[in-house]
Amino acid sequence: MAQKYIGQKNIKNQLVFIKSNFAYLPNTIRSLEKQGLSLANSISLEEDARLRLTQIHGEQGMSIKTKIENVLNKNKGYQLLIKISNILSGDEETFDGLPEDMNINDLIYFKYAPITSVDVERSFSMYKNILTDNRRAFKFENIRKYLTIQCNNFNDEYEDDTDEG
C-alpha cells in the first residue's frame, strides 16, 4: 500500500504542502498536553494554531478554515473557557453568558483548567493502577493517601520539566 502511494507523481508536492503548513502542530499538541499550563496559555496556543490554519491558501486552505471555524464555534464548552479566561485576565468585565450557578470562587479554579483530555486520561491510568485485583482491601483512607502521593509526584515531575526549559 505504501509503495502505491510513494510512487504517485504528486506525492512530493503533497508532502511539501503538509510540512510547510502543519509542521508546527506536533509541538503545539505536546505543549497543550503539559501539566500546569494556565488556561490563558492553552487558549493562546490554540488561537495561534487556529490563525496559522486559517491562513493556508488555496482550495484546501479554504476547506481547512471552514472546518476549524465550524468545529471551534460549535464547541460551547470551549467558548465558555475562552470567556472564563478573559475574565481571569481582566479582559472581560461581565459574567454574561456564564452558567447561572457559577460564582466567583468557581472561576478561580479555572486558572489552570486544561483544554485537552490528557489530564483526564492520566487520572484514569492512575486509578487503574490503584484499583487492581490484588488491592481489594484498600481502605478509603489509604486510597486518599495514595492519591495525594501520586498528585505530588506529578507536581514534582512538572517542576522538574519547567526547571530545564
Beta strands, then each sheet from edge to edge (+ up, - down):
end
